[in-house]
Amino acid sequence: MSRQIQKQDDGKYRVWSTIAGGYIIENATEEEIAALYIKDAEVDIRWRIHYEIQRLEQRVMNE
């Protein structure tokens, strides 16, 4: 996923997403953008953990 943080004329920030084809957050502070990225990273990490555990469980069932 490609994102680009841009500074607005009023000094706040917005994030453009190539996947969404638009801004996914506008009028944001640095902290708000960090929270968005952290939330997305957490979702990704949880998905990867779930995937790995499912692979392990499947392997155990096939033994």
C-alpha positions as CSV (number, residue, x, y, z in Angstrom):
1,M,0.0,0.0,0.0
2,S,1.4,3.3,-1.0
3,R,0.7,6.4,1.0
4,Q,2.0,9.9,0.9
5,I,1.8,12.4,3.8
6,Q,1.3,16.0,2.6
7,K,1.3,19.3,4.4
8,Q,-1.8,21.4,4.0
9,D,-1.7,25.2,3.7
10,D,-3.1,25.5,7.3
11,G,-0.1,23.6,8.7
12,K,-2.0,20.3,9.3
13,Y,-1.5,17.1,7.3
14,R,-3.3,14.7,5.1
15,V,-2.5,11.3,3.7
16,W,-3.1,10.3,0.1
17,S,-3.6,6.6,-0.6
18,T,-3.1,5.1,-4.0
19,I,-5.3,2.1,-3.0
20,A,-8.2,4.4,-2.0
21,G,-7.5,6.8,-4.8
22,G,-7.9,9.7,-2.4
23,Y,-7.2,11.1,1.0
24,I,-7.7,8.7,3.8
25,I,-7.3,11.4,6.5
26,E,-7.2,15.2,6.3
27,N,-6.7,18.0,8.8
28,A,-4.7,15.7,10.9
29,T,-1.9,16.2,13.4
30,E,1.3,14.1,13.4
31,E,-0.1,12.2,16.3
32,E,-3.3,11.3,14.5
33,I,-1.4,10.1,11.4
34,A,0.9,8.0,13.7
35,A,-2.2,6.5,15.3
36,L,-3.6,5.6,11.9
37,Y,-0.4,3.9,10.8
38,I,0.0,2.1,14.1
39,K,-3.6,0.8,13.9
40,D,-3.0,-0.5,10.3
41,A,0.3,-2.1,11.4
42,E,-1.5,-3.9,14.3
43,V,-4.1,-5.3,12.0
44,D,-1.4,-6.6,9.6
45,I,0.6,-8.1,12.5
46,R,-2.5,-9.9,13.9
47,W,-3.4,-11.2,10.5
48,R,0.1,-12.6,10.0
49,I,0.1,-14.3,13.4
50,H,-3.3,-15.8,12.7
51,Y,-2.1,-17.1,9.3
52,E,1.0,-18.7,10.9
53,I,-1.0,-20.3,13.6
54,Q,-3.5,-21.7,11.1
55,R,-0.5,-23.2,9.1
56,L,0.9,-24.8,12.2
57,E,-2.5,-26.2,13.2
58,Q,-3.1,-27.6,9.7
59,R,0.4,-29.2,9.7
60,V,-0.4,-30.9,13.1
61,M,-3.7,-32.2,11.8
62,N,-2.0,-33.7,8.8
63,E,0.7,-35.6,10.8
